Amino acid sequence: MKILLLEDEVMLNESICEYLQSFGHVVESFFDGKEAFETMQKWNFDLYILDINVPQIDGLSVLEELHKLKIHVPTIYISALVDIEDISRAYNLGCYDYLKKPFHLKELSLRIERIVSASKAPNVHLVLSKNYSYDQEHSTLYFQQEPQTLTKKQSQIIDLLARNRGLVVDFDQFQEYVWDEAIVDNATMRAEINRLKKILKEDIIVNVRGMGYMIEKP
């Protein structure tokens, strides 16, 4: 998994990073909420592990702001705070789990394993809208259960957006995934996406001004 860690205690931050990396996870760690929030807007992660009481922007406010941008990622909170209001707010924001400090690192890994297991549940067809769905296994877009014919690039664009439903996909990601990191300007990518939008029977691809494109979760 690609994990973003927000923890301002240096030793704990380093311990969590080393422990999770030993299981093969990719971890990007931050010590303040502002820097973490800026990175969350640019790159996709499979999981957030957030402390609450951190500098700049607290961990709860970070998740609130992400939800305003329609960025929804499984989140585990780790905190020494035991105030029931903070815990309630965390769960109201949709966090998957809440660990009170101090905790054993094995306990954290067990919580992560539970999230991984849930993500592996069969979900071949992703629902994109009332009429559109996407078959991940066969990389096929369906409209009212009928397969749609797309060019290779159009299929790759849909694949990238469908697998990141609810997240903004920026031009760097399109360049890497669809154009194989070839040198291509944003206007060319935008034109290809607009051609795809014109042949779709529903406006499922949303242009997020200044950031990129997304397919919202229905």
Number of C-alpha atoms within 10 A of each C-alpha: 15 14 20 23 22 27 27 19 11 10 10 13 16 12 12 19 19 13 15 19 14 10 10 10 14 16 20 15 20 20 18 19 26 17 15 21 19 12 15 18 16 16 13 19 20 16 21 23 25 28 27 23 19 20 14 12 16 17 26 21 16 19 24 17 12 17 15 9 14 16 19 23 20 16 24 24 22 22 21 13 15 11 8 9 10 14 20 12 14 23 16 9 16 17 22 18 18 19 20 13 12 10 12 9 13 11 11 19 15 11 15 21 12 11 18 14 9 10 12 8 8 7 11 13 17 17 17 21 16 11 14 21 21 23 17 15 9 9 15 18 23 19 17 10 11 12 14 13 11 14 9 9 15 17 18 17 20 22 19 18 21 25 13 19 20 19 26 25 24 19 18 15 18 22 17 12 16 20 16 10 12 10 9 11 10 15 10 10 16 16 11 14 19 13 11 18 16 10 10 13 10 13 11 18 19 13 16 13 7 7 13 19 20 23 23 19 16 10
